[in-house]
Structure formats: C-alpha cells, structure tokens
Amino acid sequence: MSIPVTDKTAAAKKESAKVRRGNWKRHLVHLFLLPALLFYIWFQIYPIFSAFLNSFFAWDGLKRGAFIGLENFVRLFTESPFQETFFRGLAHNVIFFIGIVLTKLVVAFVLALFINSKIRGKEFFKMVIFMPKLLSVIVVGFLFSLILNPTYGALNTFLKFIGLEELAHPWLGSPDTALYTIILVNSWYGLGFAVLIFLAGLQAIPSEIYDAAKIDGASGLTMLWRMTVPLAMPSIMVMTILSFIGAFETFELIFAMQGSQAGPYYSTDVLATYFYRLAFGSVAGGESIGLGSALAVVLFLMISSATAILLFFFRRKEYEQ
C-alpha cells in the first residue's frame, strides 16, 4: 500500500524541523565559550593592537598627541639612554635563554631518562620534581631572596657551617653572579614541567625499536644519540620554544628578587623590566606610553619571529630524520 504524497511531505517537514532543532541545540553549546572568548579578546588581543597603535603616536602624559610614525622606534634604537639600555637588556635575555637551555633543559632530559627507566618509585620522583611548579613565582622569588641573603641567608650560613666560608658570597648583590643566580632559580622552578614534557615524549617511543636495536648490537650511547634524541625531538622542540618565549618574557622572578631596577647596577635588567620602567616609571617622562608601546611591539615581533624560525628549524630536522 503506497503512502500518499501529502503524508510524505508532512513527514519530511517534521523530520527537517526536528533536525533544525537538534542543530540549534548543538550550536547553543558554543555560547558557553563566549565569556572566555570575550575575556581573551579584552585582556590578550586588545592590548596587542592597542600597543601597536600607541607606538605610532606622540604622548603628552596620558593624552595621545600627533601621529609621528616610526619616531618612537627610531628613538628606542638610536637615542641615549634608550639605545644602551635596550641592547643591554637584549643581551641579558639571550644569556638567560642559553642558561636555561644548559641548566634546566639538559638536566630535565637526563632526569626524564632516569625516570623513564625501569626503576621503583618513579611516581614519587615525578611528584617531588614537579612540586616547585605549584608555587607562585613571587613566593619563589621571595623565598630565594631570603635563602641567598649574604648576612643571614641559609646558603651562606650552611657554607660557613661546613667550613667553606670562602665560598660564601653576596649572590644577588654582585653584578658578576646576580643574573646567573636568577637563571638557576628559574631553572629549579621550571624543572618539573620540563621533565614531564620530556617524559611524555620518551614514553611515546615504541619499545620495539629499542628491542630491535639491541638485537643488532647497538650500545646504550648509540641508542641515545641515534634513536632516543631524534625520536624525542617533538618534545625537545616544544620545550626549547617555550623556554625561549619564557626567557624573553621573564619579569616576575627578577622583579621579586631584584626589584624594578633589576640591580645591582642593572646587571639583571632584561627587556621586560626595562619595559616596566619605561612605560610605568619616569624614564621617558610624558612620552613613556609611546616609547613603552614601541618596546612592547619590538619584543612581540622578536618573540614571534624567533619562534617561527625555531619551528621551521625543528620541523626541517624532523623531516630530515
């Protein structure tokens, strides 16, 4: 018995309306993302565009003046004292990045290899190593400021107690050691996160590859350099890029341990602390917003460009392997 055409049409319309109601309900879920999206746009996207815009204008205190093009950037790179302070901070950022790679990343990779091996209590080691990351950066900075105090700090007191008083030193008070001391503190703080990233990369390597290499007579060091490091390259790439971004954005730890002047004698000054003084201090007087915005734009472009280059380099290495 055939179904009348009118009944088929009504059924099709009913089914179509049901599908539309289902689609509407699925799209309604996206509205829950709207508060987070607005928050991200207001506090992340808008400041970036605002800094780009402000860098092209002259400023009289808090009032935007005439459009001056690239004059703020030219002053930042050519006029004293902005030029000297910028390149000094840039050099310290580069040293900071190299120091993090040599201390945090290398040590974290070795610890990840150790934890990934067949040892008992690896979960305990992961918990202990990651615990510092649970603390606030400000808390870590204040804590180590007390530990490294030259008069009553725990480190110098311990060195004197065990008879090594000649090694006692004003670690944060000497221009020769202040920056390297903060690098070590930063590495200690971020070590656990790096270990977990490397450990995830190592655990993603199939064990059959190592079994086949052992059958072929490969030694431990050969497997490490020829297999483990290349196969763990995605995690190495992630941590290198994150460390670069973190090194060029570092501010909180230096501010907590050395203040906005990044002492002693600006020996721990980086671009972020210089931006803080330039934009919110009295370094540039009434022109602080324009020059500070120019510095923020330069820092943003440097980080973005270097990150793109690092991504291209690691992707190429990964493709070649």
BELGIUR-V547462 format. One record per residue. RES is the residue in one small letter. SS is DSSP state (@ for helix, = for strand, . for the rest). PHI is phi in radians with two decimals (999 if undefined). Layout:
RES_SS_PHI ; RES_SS_PHI
//
This chain:
m_._999 ; s_._-1.40 ; i_._-1.53 ; p_._-1.00 ; v_@_-1.10 ; t_@_-1.12 ; d_@_-1.16 ; k_@_-1.11 ; t_@_-1.11 ; a_@_-1.12 ; a_@_-1.15 ; a_@_-1.15 ; k_@_-1.13 ; k_@_-1.11 ; e_@_-1.16 ; s_@_-1.12 ; a_@_-1.12 ; k_@_-1.12 ; v_@_-1.14 ; r_@_-1.11 ; r_@_-1.13 ; g_@_-1.15 ; n_@_-1.12 ; w_@_-1.09 ; k_@_-1.18 ; r_@_-1.15 ; h_@_-1.25 ; l_@_-1.09 ; v_@_-1.06 ; h_@_-1.13 ; l_@_-1.14 ; f_@_-1.20 ; l_@_-1.45 ; l_@_-1.06 ; p_@_-1.03 ; a_@_-1.13 ; l_@_-1.13 ; l_@_-1.10 ; f_@_-1.08 ; y_@_-1.14 ; i_@_-1.12 ; w_@_-1.24 ; f_@_-1.77 ; q_@_-2.11 ; i_@_-1.28 ; y_@_-1.04 ; p_@_-1.05 ; i_@_-1.15 ; f_@_-1.17 ; s_@_-1.13 ; a_@_-1.13 ; f_@_-1.04 ; l_@_-1.18 ; n_@_-1.14 ; s_._-1.22 ; f_._-1.73 ; f_=_-2.18 ; a_=_-1.42 ; w_=_-2.29 ; d_=_-2.02 ; g_._1.25 ; l_._-1.77 ; k_=_-1.85 ; r_=_-1.28 ; g_=_-1.80 ; a_=_-1.40 ; f_=_-1.29 ; i_._-2.11 ; g_._1.17 ; l_._-1.65 ; e_@_-1.09 ; n_@_-1.07 ; f_@_-1.20 ; v_@_-1.08 ; r_@_-1.11 ; l_@_-1.09 ; f_@_-1.71 ; t_@_-2.15 ; e_._-1.66 ; s_._-1.48 ; p_._-1.65 ; f_@_-1.10 ; q_@_-1.08 ; e_@_-1.10 ; t_@_-1.18 ; f_@_-1.10 ; f_@_-1.25 ; r_@_-1.17 ; g_@_-1.12 ; l_@_-1.10 ; a_@_-1.08 ; h_@_-1.15 ; n_@_-1.10 ; v_@_-1.12 ; i_@_-1.06 ; f_@_-1.05 ; f_@_-1.14 ; i_@_-1.08 ; g_@_-1.10 ; i_@_-1.16 ; v_@_-1.09 ; l_@_-1.32 ; t_@_-1.75 ; k_@_-1.24 ; l_@_-1.23 ; v_@_-1.13 ; v_@_-1.12 ; a_@_-1.12 ; f_@_-1.17 ; v_@_-1.11 ; l_@_-1.13 ; a_@_-1.13 ; l_@_-1.08 ; f_@_-1.15 ; i_@_-1.21 ; n_@_-1.27 ; s_._-1.29 ; k_._-1.44 ; i_._-2.15 ; r_._-1.51 ; g_._1.39 ; k_@_-1.14 ; e_@_-1.15 ; f_@_-1.15 ; f_@_-1.09 ; k_@_-1.09 ; m_@_-1.15 ; v_@_-1.14 ; i_@_-1.19 ; f_@_-1.46 ; m_@_-0.98 ; p_@_-1.00 ; k_@_-1.17 ; l_@_-1.33 ; l_._-1.47 ; s_._-1.29 ; v_@_-1.08 ; i_@_-1.12 ; v_@_-1.10 ; v_@_-1.07 ; g_@_-1.09 ; f_@_-1.16 ; l_@_-1.08 ; f_@_-1.30 ; s_@_-1.10 ; l_@_-1.27 ; i_@_-1.11 ; l_._-1.65 ; n_._-1.03 ; p_._-1.20 ; t_._-1.63 ; y_._-2.14 ; g_._-1.14 ; a_@_-1.13 ; l_@_-1.17 ; n_@_-1.14 ; t_@_-1.09 ; f_@_-1.17 ; l_@_-1.08 ; k_@_-1.21 ; f_@_-1.15 ; i_._-1.62 ; g_._1.50 ; l_._-1.97 ; e_@_-1.12 ; e_@_-1.20 ; l_@_-1.54 ; a_._-1.07 ; h_._-2.68 ; p_._-1.33 ; w_._-1.02 ; l_._-1.67 ; g_._-1.75 ; s_._-1.89 ; p_._-1.07 ; d_._-1.36 ; t_._-2.11 ; a_@_-1.07 ; l_@_-1.15 ; y_@_-1.19 ; t_@_-1.13 ; i_@_-1.16 ; i_@_-1.08 ; l_@_-1.15 ; v_@_-1.11 ; n_@_-1.08 ; s_@_-1.15 ; w_@_-1.07 ; y_@_-1.17 ; g_@_-1.69 ; l_@_-1.10 ; g_@_-1.09 ; f_@_-1.10 ; a_@_-1.12 ; v_@_-1.08 ; l_@_-1.14 ; i_@_-1.14 ; f_@_-1.13 ; l_@_-1.13 ; a_@_-1.11 ; g_@_-1.16 ; l_@_-1.21 ; q_@_-1.26 ; a_._-1.41 ; i_._-1.39 ; p_._-1.09 ; s_@_-1.18 ; e_@_-1.09 ; i_@_-1.12 ; y_@_-1.19 ; d_@_-1.10 ; a_@_-1.17 ; a_@_-1.16 ; k_@_-1.15 ; i_@_-1.12 ; d_._-1.38 ; g_._1.54 ; a_._-1.27 ; s_._-1.51 ; g_@_-1.12 ; l_@_-1.18 ; t_@_-1.11 ; m_@_-1.15 ; l_@_-1.14 ; w_@_-1.43 ; r_@_-1.59 ; m_@_-2.17 ; t_@_-1.11 ; v_@_-1.10 ; p_@_-1.09 ; l_@_-1.29 ; a_._-1.61 ; m_@_-1.04 ; p_@_-1.03 ; s_@_-1.21 ; i_@_-1.12 ; m_@_-1.09 ; v_@_-1.05 ; m_@_-1.23 ; t_@_-1.15 ; i_@_-1.16 ; l_@_-1.11 ; s_@_-1.20 ; f_@_-1.12 ; i_@_-1.07 ; g_@_-1.11 ; a_@_-1.17 ; f_@_-1.54 ; e_@_-1.85 ; t_._-1.04 ; f_._-2.60 ; e_@_-1.02 ; l_@_-1.15 ; i_@_-1.15 ; f_@_-1.11 ; a_@_-1.24 ; m_@_-1.68 ; q_@_-2.20 ; g_._1.41 ; s_._-1.22 ; q_._-1.43 ; a_._0.88 ; g_._-1.34 ; p_._-1.40 ; y_._0.98 ; y_._1.05 ; s_._-1.29 ; t_._-1.97 ; d_._-1.24 ; v_._-2.17 ; l_@_-1.11 ; a_@_-1.23 ; t_@_-1.22 ; y_@_-1.16 ; f_@_-1.07 ; y_@_-1.06 ; r_@_-1.21 ; l_@_-1.25 ; a_@_-1.48 ; f_@_-2.04 ; g_._-1.82 ; s_._-2.04 ; v_._-1.12 ; a_._-1.88 ; g_@_1.09 ; g_@_-1.23 ; e_@_-1.64 ; s_@_-1.12 ; i_@_-1.17 ; g_@_-1.14 ; l_@_-1.20 ; g_@_-1.11 ; s_@_-1.12 ; a_@_-1.09 ; l_@_-1.14 ; a_@_-1.09 ; v_@_-1.14 ; v_@_-1.06 ; l_@_-1.12 ; f_@_-1.10 ; l_@_-1.18 ; m_@_-1.10 ; i_@_-1.14 ; s_@_-1.11 ; s_@_-1.16 ; a_@_-1.13 ; t_@_-1.13 ; a_@_-1.11 ; i_@_-1.15 ; l_@_-1.10 ; l_@_-1.07 ; f_@_-1.10 ; f_@_-1.11 ; f_@_-1.21 ; r_@_-1.10 ; r_@_-1.16 ; k_@_-1.08 ; e_@_-1.12 ; y_@_-1.22 ; e_@_-1.16 ; q_._-1.41
//
